[in-house]
Structures are given as structure tokens and as C-alpha cells.
Amino acid sequence: MKLSQRLAAARGEVVEAAPVEVPVVAVPEPRPATPEPPVVASTQAGSDALRALKERASQSLFERLGPRLSDPDISDEQLYALVRTELQKVVADEQAPLTREERQRLIAEVGDDVLGLGPLQRLLDDPSVTEIMVNGADMVYVEQAGKLTRTGTRFTSEQHLRQVIERIVGKVGRRIDESSPMVDARLADGSRVNAVIPPLAFGGSSLTIRKFAKDPFGVDDLISFGTLSPEMAELLHACVEARLNVIVSGGTGTGKTTLLNVLSSFIPDGERIVTIEDAVELQLQQDHVVRLESRPPNIEGKGAITIRDLVRNSLRMRPDRIVVGECRGGESLDMLQAMNTGHDGSLSTVHANSPRDAIARLETLVLMAGMDLPLRAIREQIASAVDVVVQLTRLRDGTRRVTHVTEVQGMEGQTVTLQDAFLFDYSAGLGPDGRFLGKPVPTGVRPRFTDRFTDLGITLSPRVFGQGAAAPGARR
């Protein structure tokens, strides 16, 4: 009402009602029938409902099958078929309105929980995944092509993750609980497993799986990857055939065990091989192989069998070759003594960043045996026992390369003398994709152990050491 109309009304005059003006923006346009927040809530609700259905199906399946799941007389194929049949019945009994894709996904996930490793089974089946790292129930990382990425995989709870860990360690006779909250184990295919649970793992249980290829890599595979050059492979083949003692050194995750597998494939079939490991990982292709595995102490702290105990025992087993998965303690002394007392051609690995560091680390590991030996005596043992050090390095582009093949020549004064036969060529630089263009190249120095090749009738092609290979190189 205008001011003039309000004044007229105050004087008692009749005032005509003015038409009501409707603002253009007064009436909002209707919103969509299904607002966005309810859609998100509905999706979340659907996911929770599917998760609850999965838990009920798993529980019902365990109740139906019971001890048949662990029956040793049932093969894996028969057990899988039985579980799948029973699962279809369980899902049908639920009468849940599931699409075909949801039904297949539910059966696959419940089957993985019962027969496999739950949410991790899909990652284990993916050949592009080389390592799986679980940092808690809802945080799973994987390594692909040398790079780490976080996945959407998750466990339903901490208890679910603990069940998977206990299933892994239980199959290899290990245990994990609050009194022993850390364990090393392996999967059926040899993949390495490490698990740590609370109270040591503060943010929840941690699980690390380093996958091994179902079809072990051969020397041709490593050459195609660029890890080895054909010339280097020919030299290492001759070293193993000539029964030289070889140490493979490198950092964590550089591929030492893979290379050790390849080197062991060069061992002639007519020889008896004894392998000694903390957790069985080596995949030797020969028939005459005795595989020994260390044992941790029981719940009372007794009954432990160490690598050193197994190395000592292996000397009584008439071995032609002793292959130790990794020297990490006092067993290094027993290993060196075995190399010096007729067990030539032994192979082992050690953690080190260079061949020189590998020799220094062996010295330290021998001291861990508790023997009061002078340092010179230890170095003489190493110089006499070890013939070749093969150094592996993981470059920053994610590739694993052999960067040194080094001969242990002997002692000069108080120093173990080393001579490189092959070195990685870093001067080639990087390609457009960020990968190193270099490859291992011969230094042109012919190692002294090639005289042994001549005595045994082992021949090398002239290209192995490059042109002008006869001249000895500088020692270091």
C-alpha cells in the first residue's frame, strides 16, 4: 500500500485495493525429483547392505561346510567347486534382489575369503603387481612397474585382516600373537610374507607380500628386462659351471633372490644341491635338491633351528652345492669355512650397496658368530673363499640392473683386492620416458679365474670381455 492510500485510510476514506504484484523470483523453479544427497546416501546404504550380505553368506558357508574346508583328502579344484556350489545355494536362500554382476561379484569375494586371502586375492592374481603392502584394514598399497600406488582395496575390519594373516602363517607352521607379534612366512608359490601386529604395529596390523612369478624368470627374461647383458650372462654361466663361489649383493628389493634362482639354473643336473633359507623362496629347476628351512622358537622359547645350525648340518649331507638364501648372521663364518673345505660352487646373497661394502659386511657378519678372530684372519678367509661378487642395484626409474661383476683377487697387505669385470654405463643418460639408457659393459680386464675355465675346458666367446681384453686392469 502506498503512502497516500495509508493516509486516506487514516482519514476514514474508502481506499481501493491495489493489485498484488508478484515478484518474478518469488516462485522458485521445482527441484529435480531425486536430490543429490539422497543418491549418495542410497549408494552408501547399498554398499553397506552388500557388505552385510557378504558377511552373512560367509558365515552360512562356514556353517554348511565346516571341517570339509580343511580336509586334506579334497583337492583344491574339488574344494573350489564345492564352495562355489554351496555359495550359489546360500545366495539363493537370501533372496536378495541382486543383479547378475552383483551376484557374481558376491560369489567371487566370498570364495576369496574362504579359499584365498580375501580382498588381497585379486591383487595376488594380477601379474603386474609385484608387491602388496597393507598398512591397516583400509590402506593397501601395491608396487607396479617399480612405482607405489594406493588401491581401493580394503578389509572390513582389523579382525578381518588378522584372520588373513593367521591363515597365511598357519599354513607354514608359524604363529603370530601378542607374545610373538612379528613373523616371516611364505605363500604356496614362494612369495615372501612379513606380518606385524599390535602392540608393535601401532596403527593396525601390517602385512607385506613380495610376489614371486608363478613361472620363474630365466636368464633370457633378465636379459630382455635389461638386468643382464648377454655377455654378462655367458660369463656368470661359466662361473657357476666352473664351481666358483658367487655372492649376490644388493639392497632390499633389488632382485637378489631372482638372480640367485637364475644362477642356480646353471648348476648341472647331476649334482646334489642343498638349499638353506629362513622361509623357502628359491625355485630350483633341478631334481636332486634338498630344501631346508629354519624354524623359530615355540611359545616357550625353545626348539629354534637357525640358519647356522642348518649350514653345519648340510656339511654332513654330501652336498655338491650349498645355496644359502641370505647370509645375515654368524652362519657367514660356517659358509666361508664350507667354501674353503671342498664345497666349491656355493651361492649366497648378502645385503650391501657395492662389492666393497659386501666384503665389509661379510667381515661384520663373521664377527657376529662370536668367535674372537683377528680381522686379518677373517679377511683372508673371505679372500680365499669368495671368487665373484655380483652387485644388483635398483635404479630410480624402478628398473633392477646388475651394476658390477667383480672378481675377488686376494689380499694386498690388510686389504682385500677387487677387480671389476663389468660395470653399468651410467654415462648413456636417460631416455624420454625417464628410463636409463645404459647397460652393463665389460671393463676390458680379463679376470684371473678365466685360467680355471681353460683348465676345465670351458670356452668363452671373444665378445665377452670386449676388445683388448688380455691386458690386466688396475686393482682397487
C-alpha positions as CSV (number, residue, x, y, z in Angstrom):
1,M,0.0,0.0,0.0
2,K,1.3,3.4,-1.0
3,L,1.8,6.2,1.5
4,S,-1.2,8.2,0.0
5,Q,-3.5,5.3,0.4
6,R,-2.5,4.7,4.0
7,L,-3.2,8.5,4.8
8,A,-6.6,8.3,3.1
9,A,-7.4,5.2,5.2
10,A,-6.4,7.0,8.3
11,R,-8.9,9.8,7.4
12,G,-11.8,7.3,7.0
13,E,-11.9,7.5,3.2
14,V,-12.5,4.3,1.1
15,V,-9.4,3.1,-0.5
16,E,-9.5,0.6,-3.4
17,A,-7.2,-2.3,-3.0
18,A,-4.2,-2.2,-5.3
19,P,-3.4,-5.2,-7.4
20,V,-0.9,-7.5,-5.7
21,E,2.4,-7.6,-7.5
22,V,4.0,-10.9,-7.7
23,P,7.9,-10.8,-7.9
24,V,9.4,-12.7,-10.8
25,V,11.8,-14.5,-8.5
26,A,9.3,-15.2,-5.7
27,V,8.3,-18.6,-7.0
28,P,11.4,-20.9,-7.3
29,E,11.6,-23.5,-10.1
30,P,10.9,-27.0,-8.9
31,R,14.0,-29.1,-8.0
32,P,14.7,-32.4,-9.5
33,A,12.7,-35.2,-8.0
34,T,15.8,-37.0,-6.7
35,P,18.2,-34.6,-5.0
36,E,21.9,-35.5,-4.9
37,P,22.5,-36.1,-1.2
38,P,19.9,-38.9,-1.0
39,V,21.6,-40.6,-4.0
40,V,24.9,-40.6,-2.2
41,A,23.2,-41.9,0.9
42,S,21.5,-44.6,-1.1
43,T,24.7,-45.7,-2.7
44,Q,26.4,-45.9,0.7
45,A,23.4,-47.8,2.1
46,G,23.6,-50.2,-0.9
47,S,27.3,-50.8,-0.3
48,D,26.7,-51.5,3.4
49,A,23.8,-53.8,2.6
50,L,26.0,-55.8,0.2
51,R,28.8,-56.0,2.8
52,A,26.3,-57.3,5.4
53,L,25.0,-59.8,2.8
54,K,28.6,-60.9,2.2
55,E,29.3,-61.5,5.9
56,R,26.1,-63.5,6.3
57,A,26.9,-65.6,3.2
58,S,30.4,-66.3,4.6
59,Q,29.1,-67.3,8.0
60,S,26.4,-69.5,6.4
61,L,29.0,-71.2,4.2
62,F,31.3,-72.0,7.1
63,E,28.3,-73.5,9.0
64,R,27.4,-75.7,6.0
65,L,30.9,-77.0,5.1
66,G,32.6,-76.9,8.5
67,P,35.6,-79.2,8.6
68,R,35.4,-80.1,4.9
69,L,37.2,-76.8,4.2
70,S,40.4,-78.2,5.8
71,D,40.0,-81.8,4.6
72,P,43.4,-82.9,3.2
73,D,41.8,-85.5,1.0
74,I,40.0,-82.9,-1.1
75,S,42.0,-81.3,-3.9
76,D,42.0,-77.5,-4.5
77,E,39.8,-77.9,-7.6
78,Q,37.2,-80.1,-5.8
79,L,37.1,-77.7,-2.9
80,Y,36.7,-74.7,-5.1
81,A,33.8,-76.4,-7.0
82,L,32.2,-77.4,-3.7
83,V,32.4,-73.9,-2.3
84,R,31.0,-72.3,-5.4
85,T,28.0,-74.7,-5.5
86,E,27.2,-74.1,-1.8
87,L,27.7,-70.4,-2.3
88,Q,25.1,-70.3,-5.1
89,K,22.6,-72.1,-2.7
90,V,23.4,-69.6,0.1
91,V,22.8,-66.6,-2.2
92,A,19.6,-68.1,-3.5
93,D,18.4,-68.6,0.1
94,E,19.0,-65.0,0.9
95,Q,16.5,-64.0,-1.9
96,A,18.3,-60.7,-2.2
97,P,17.4,-58.5,-5.3
98,L,20.9,-58.7,-6.9
99,T,21.8,-58.1,-10.5
100,R,23.8,-60.7,-12.4
101,E,27.1,-58.7,-11.9
102,E,26.4,-58.2,-8.2
103,R,25.7,-61.9,-7.7
104,Q,29.0,-62.9,-9.5
105,R,30.9,-60.3,-7.5
106,L,29.5,-61.6,-4.2
107,I,30.3,-65.2,-5.0
108,A,33.8,-64.3,-6.1
109,E,34.5,-62.2,-2.9
110,V,33.1,-64.8,-0.5
111,G,35.1,-67.5,-2.3
112,D,38.3,-65.4,-1.9
113,D,37.5,-65.0,1.8
114,V,37.0,-68.8,2.3
115,L,39.7,-70.2,0.0
116,G,42.1,-67.3,-0.7
117,L,43.3,-64.2,1.0
118,G,40.1,-62.2,0.9
119,P,40.5,-58.7,-0.7
120,L,44.1,-59.4,-1.5
121,Q,43.4,-62.3,-3.7
122,R,42.6,-60.1,-6.7
123,L,45.9,-58.3,-6.3
124,L,47.8,-61.6,-6.0
125,D,46.2,-62.8,-9.2
126,D,47.3,-59.6,-11.1
127,P,50.6,-60.4,-12.7
128,S,51.5,-56.6,-13.0
129,V,51.6,-56.3,-9.1
130,T,55.0,-57.2,-7.7
131,E,54.5,-56.2,-4.1
132,I,51.5,-55.7,-1.8
133,M,51.7,-53.5,1.3
134,V,48.9,-53.4,3.9
135,N,49.2,-50.6,6.4
136,G,45.9,-51.3,8.1
137,A,42.5,-52.5,7.3
138,D,41.6,-49.6,5.0
139,M,45.0,-48.7,3.5
140,V,46.5,-51.1,0.8
141,Y,49.4,-50.1,-1.5
142,V,50.9,-52.0,-4.4
143,E,54.0,-51.8,-6.5
144,Q,53.6,-51.9,-10.2
145,A,56.4,-51.2,-12.7
146,G,58.6,-50.1,-9.8
147,K,56.1,-47.4,-8.6
148,L,53.9,-47.4,-5.5
149,T,50.2,-46.6,-5.7
150,R,47.3,-46.8,-3.3
151,T,44.4,-49.0,-4.2
152,G,40.7,-49.0,-3.3
153,T,41.1,-52.5,-1.7
154,R,40.2,-52.6,1.9
155,F,39.3,-55.1,4.7
156,T,36.0,-54.9,6.5
157,S,37.8,-54.6,9.9
158,E,41.0,-55.2,11.8
159,Q,39.7,-58.6,12.7
160,H,39.3,-59.5,9.1
161,L,42.9,-58.5,8.3
162,R,44.1,-60.6,11.3
163,Q,42.2,-63.6,10.0
164,V,44.0,-63.4,6.7
165,I,47.4,-63.0,8.4
166,E,46.7,-66.0,10.7
167,R,45.7,-68.1,7.7
168,I,48.9,-67.4,5.9
169,V,51.3,-68.1,8.8
170,G,49.3,-71.1,10.0
171,K,49.8,-72.9,6.6
172,V,53.6,-72.9,7.1
173,G,53.6,-73.8,10.7
174,R,54.3,-70.4,12.1
175,R,52.3,-68.4,14.7
176,I,51.6,-64.8,15.4
177,D,50.0,-63.4,18.5
178,E,50.6,-60.8,21.2
179,S,53.6,-62.8,22.6
180,S,55.1,-63.2,19.1
181,P,53.7,-60.2,17.2
182,M,56.2,-60.4,14.2
183,V,56.6,-63.2,11.7
184,D,58.2,-64.1,8.4
185,A,56.3,-66.6,6.3
186,R,55.6,-67.5,2.6
187,L,52.8,-68.4,0.3
188,A,52.4,-71.6,-1.6
189,D,54.1,-70.1,-4.7
190,G,57.1,-69.0,-2.6
191,S,56.1,-65.3,-2.3
192,R,57.7,-63.7,0.7
193,V,55.4,-62.6,3.6
194,N,56.1,-60.4,6.6
195,A,53.4,-59.5,9.2
196,V,53.5,-57.3,12.3
197,I,50.5,-56.9,14.6
198,P,49.7,-54.7,17.6
199,P,51.2,-53.8,20.0
200,L,54.3,-53.5,17.7
201,A,52.2,-52.1,14.8
202,F,50.6,-49.0,16.4
203,G,48.2,-48.1,13.6
204,G,46.9,-51.6,13.0
205,S,48.3,-54.8,11.6
206,S,50.8,-54.5,8.8
207,L,51.2,-57.1,6.1
208,T,53.8,-57.1,3.3
209,I,53.8,-59.6,0.4
210,R,56.6,-59.7,-2.1
211,K,55.3,-61.7,-5.0
212,F,57.2,-64.3,-6.9
213,A,56.4,-65.1,-10.5
214,K,54.4,-68.3,-10.9
215,D,56.6,-69.1,-13.8
216,P,60.2,-68.4,-12.5
217,F,62.2,-66.0,-14.5
218,G,65.0,-67.4,-16.6
219,V,68.2,-65.9,-17.9
220,D,66.5,-64.9,-21.2
221,D,63.9,-62.9,-19.1
222,L,66.6,-61.0,-17.2
223,I,68.3,-60.2,-20.5
224,S,65.1,-58.9,-22.0
225,F,64.5,-56.8,-18.9
226,G,67.9,-55.2,-19.2
227,T,69.0,-56.6,-15.9
228,L,71.8,-58.6,-17.5
229,S,73.6,-58.3,-20.8
230,P,74.2,-61.5,-23.0
231,E,78.0,-61.2,-22.4
232,M,77.5,-61.0,-18.6
233,A,75.1,-63.9,-18.6
234,E,77.7,-66.0,-20.5
235,L,80.4,-65.2,-18.0
236,L,78.2,-66.0,-15.0
237,H,77.1,-69.3,-16.6
238,A,80.8,-70.2,-16.9
239,C,81.5,-69.1,-13.3
240,V,78.8,-71.5,-12.0
241,E,79.8,-74.3,-14.2
242,A,83.4,-73.9,-13.1
243,R,82.3,-74.1,-9.4
244,L,83.3,-70.6,-8.4
245,N,81.9,-69.3,-5.2
246,V,79.5,-66.4,-6.0
247,I,78.0,-63.8,-3.7
248,V,75.0,-61.8,-5.0
249,S,74.8,-58.5,-3.2
250,G,72.3,-55.6,-3.3
251,G,69.8,-53.6,-1.4
252,T,66.3,-54.6,-0.4
253,G,64.1,-55.4,-3.3
254,T,66.8,-55.3,-5.9
255,G,66.1,-58.9,-7.1
256,K,68.8,-60.9,-5.3
257,T,66.7,-64.0,-4.9
258,T,65.5,-63.8,-8.5
259,L,69.1,-63.7,-9.7
260,L,70.1,-66.4,-7.3
261,N,67.4,-68.6,-8.9
262,V,68.8,-67.9,-12.4
263,L,72.4,-68.6,-11.3
264,S,71.3,-71.9,-9.7
265,S,69.7,-72.9,-13.0
266,F,73.3,-73.1,-14.4
267,I,74.2,-75.9,-12.0
268,P,74.5,-79.2,-13.9
269,D,71.7,-81.7,-13.3
270,G,74.0,-84.5,-12.0
271,E,74.9,-82.6,-8.8
272,R,73.3,-82.7,-5.3
273,I,72.1,-79.3,-4.2
274,V,71.2,-78.3,-0.6
275,T,69.3,-75.0,-0.2
276,I,69.1,-73.3,3.2
277,E,66.6,-70.4,3.8
278,D,64.7,-68.7,6.6
279,A,61.5,-69.1,4.5
280,V,61.6,-71.3,1.4
281,E,61.7,-68.9,-1.6
282,L,64.1,-70.4,-4.1
283,Q,62.5,-72.2,-7.1
284,L,65.3,-74.5,-8.4
285,Q,64.5,-76.5,-11.5
286,Q,66.8,-79.4,-10.8
287,D,65.5,-82.7,-9.4
288,H,68.2,-83.6,-6.9
289,V,67.5,-80.8,-4.4
290,V,67.2,-80.9,-0.6
291,R,65.4,-77.8,0.7
292,L,66.0,-76.9,4.4
293,E,64.1,-74.2,6.2
294,S,64.9,-72.6,9.6
295,R,62.4,-72.8,12.5
296,P,61.6,-70.1,15.0
297,P,61.3,-70.9,18.8
298,N,58.0,-72.2,20.1
299,I,55.8,-70.4,22.6
300,E,58.1,-71.5,25.4
301,G,61.1,-70.0,23.6
302,K,62.6,-73.4,22.7
303,G,63.1,-75.5,19.7
304,A,64.6,-72.9,17.4
305,I,66.7,-74.1,14.4
306,T,68.8,-71.3,13.0
307,I,70.4,-70.9,9.5
308,R,73.8,-71.6,11.2
309,D,72.5,-74.9,12.5
310,L,71.3,-75.9,9.0
311,V,74.6,-74.9,7.4
312,R,76.6,-77.1,9.8
313,N,74.2,-80.0,9.2
314,S,74.3,-79.6,5.5
315,L,78.0,-80.4,5.5
316,R,77.1,-84.0,6.6
317,M,74.6,-84.4,3.8
318,R,77.1,-84.9,1.0
319,P,76.3,-81.7,-0.9
320,D,77.9,-80.8,-4.2
321,R,76.5,-77.3,-3.9
322,I,75.3,-75.3,-0.9
323,V,72.9,-72.4,-1.7
324,V,72.1,-70.1,1.3
325,G,69.2,-67.8,0.6
326,E,70.8,-65.0,2.6
327,C,73.7,-64.6,5.0
328,R,72.7,-62.3,7.8
329,G,74.5,-63.5,10.9
330,G,77.0,-66.0,12.3
331,E,76.3,-68.5,9.6
332,S,78.6,-66.5,7.4
333,L,81.6,-68.0,9.1
334,D,80.4,-71.5,8.6
335,M,79.6,-70.7,5.0
336,L,83.1,-69.4,4.3
337,Q,84.6,-72.4,6.0
338,A,82.5,-74.7,3.8
339,M,83.7,-72.8,0.7
340,N,87.3,-73.3,1.9
341,T,86.9,-77.0,2.7
342,G,85.9,-78.6,-0.6
343,H,82.4,-77.3,-1.1
344,D,83.2,-75.2,-4.2
345,G,80.4,-73.6,-6.3
346,S,78.4,-72.4,-3.4
347,L,76.0,-69.5,-3.8
348,S,74.5,-67.0,-1.4
349,T,73.2,-63.4,-1.1
350,V,74.1,-60.5,1.2
351,H,72.7,-57.0,1.7
352,A,75.2,-54.4,0.6
353,N,75.4,-51.3,-1.6
354,S,78.6,-52.2,-3.5
355,P,81.0,-55.0,-3.9
356,R,83.4,-53.3,-1.5
357,D,80.5,-52.9,1.0
358,A,79.7,-56.6,0.5
359,I,83.2,-57.6,1.6
360,A,83.0,-55.3,4.6
361,R,79.6,-56.7,5.6
362,L,80.8,-60.2,5.4
363,E,83.5,-59.3,7.9
364,T,80.9,-57.9,10.2
365,L,78.7,-60.9,9.9
366,V,81.6,-63.3,10.7
367,L,82.2,-61.3,13.9
368,M,78.6,-61.9,14.8
369,A,79.5,-65.6,15.1
370,G,81.0,-64.8,18.5
371,M,84.4,-66.1,17.6
372,D,87.3,-64.0,18.8
373,L,89.1,-63.9,15.4
374,P,91.6,-61.3,14.3
375,L,90.3,-59.1,11.4
376,R,93.2,-60.2,9.1
377,A,92.2,-63.9,9.5
378,I,88.6,-63.0,8.6
379,R,89.7,-61.1,5.5
380,E,92.0,-64.0,4.5
381,Q,89.0,-66.4,4.8
382,I,86.9,-64.1,2.6
383,A,89.6,-63.5,0.0
384,S,90.2,-67.3,-0.2
385,A,86.5,-68.4,-0.2
386,V,84.7,-65.8,-2.4
387,D,85.6,-65.7,-6.1
388,V,82.9,-63.4,-7.6
389,V,80.6,-60.6,-6.3
390,V,77.6,-59.7,-8.4
391,Q,76.1,-56.4,-7.4
392,L,72.4,-55.6,-8.1
393,T,71.0,-52.0,-7.9
394,R,67.5,-50.7,-8.1
395,L,67.8,-47.5,-10.2
396,R,65.5,-44.5,-9.7
397,D,63.5,-45.4,-12.8
398,G,62.3,-48.6,-11.0
399,T,64.4,-51.0,-13.0
400,R,66.8,-53.5,-11.5
401,R,70.2,-53.8,-13.1
402,V,73.4,-55.7,-12.4
403,T,75.9,-52.8,-12.0
404,H,79.0,-54.8,-11.1
405,V,80.5,-58.2,-11.7
406,T,83.6,-58.1,-9.6
407,E,86.4,-60.6,-9.0
408,V,87.9,-61.1,-5.6
409,Q,91.6,-61.4,-6.4
410,G,93.2,-61.9,-2.9
411,M,95.0,-59.9,-0.3
412,E,97.4,-57.0,-0.5
413,G,98.6,-56.1,2.9
414,Q,95.4,-55.7,5.0
415,T,93.1,-55.1,2.1
416,V,91.0,-57.5,0.0
417,T,91.7,-56.7,-3.6
418,L,88.8,-56.4,-6.0
419,Q,88.8,-56.1,-9.8
420,D,85.7,-55.2,-11.9
421,A,84.9,-57.2,-15.0
422,F,81.6,-55.5,-15.8
423,L,80.3,-52.1,-14.9
424,F,77.0,-50.4,-15.6
425,D,77.3,-47.5,-18.0
426,Y,75.6,-44.5,-16.4
427,S,77.0,-42.1,-18.9
428,A,74.4,-43.1,-21.5
429,G,71.9,-40.8,-19.7
430,L,68.1,-41.0,-19.6
431,G,65.6,-41.6,-22.3
432,P,62.4,-39.5,-23.0
433,D,60.5,-41.9,-20.7
434,G,62.9,-41.3,-17.8
435,R,64.5,-44.7,-18.1
436,F,68.2,-45.3,-18.0
437,L,69.7,-46.0,-21.5
438,G,72.9,-47.5,-20.2
439,K,73.7,-51.2,-19.9
440,P,76.4,-53.3,-18.3
441,V,79.6,-53.1,-20.3
442,P,82.9,-55.0,-20.0
443,T,85.8,-53.1,-18.5
444,G,88.2,-54.9,-20.9
445,V,90.0,-56.6,-18.0
446,R,90.1,-60.4,-18.1
447,P,89.6,-61.9,-14.6
448,R,92.2,-64.3,-13.3
449,F,89.6,-67.0,-12.8
450,T,89.3,-67.4,-16.5
451,D,92.5,-69.5,-16.3
452,R,90.3,-72.1,-14.4
453,F,87.9,-72.1,-17.4
454,T,90.8,-73.1,-19.6
455,D,91.8,-75.9,-17.3
456,L,88.2,-77.2,-17.2
457,G,87.7,-76.9,-21.0
458,I,85.1,-74.1,-20.6
459,T,85.3,-71.6,-23.5
460,L,84.0,-68.0,-23.7
461,S,83.3,-66.1,-26.9
462,P,85.7,-63.2,-27.6
463,R,82.9,-60.7,-27.3
464,V,82.5,-61.3,-23.5
465,F,85.4,-59.0,-22.4
466,G,85.4,-56.7,-25.4
467,Q,88.4,-55.8,-27.5
468,G,91.9,-55.8,-26.0
469,A,90.8,-57.9,-23.0
470,A,94.1,-59.5,-22.3
471,A,95.7,-56.6,-20.5
472,P,95.2,-56.6,-16.7
473,G,93.5,-53.6,-15.2
474,A,94.2,-51.6,-12.2
475,R,93.3,-53.1,-8.8
476,R,91.4,-51.3,-6.1
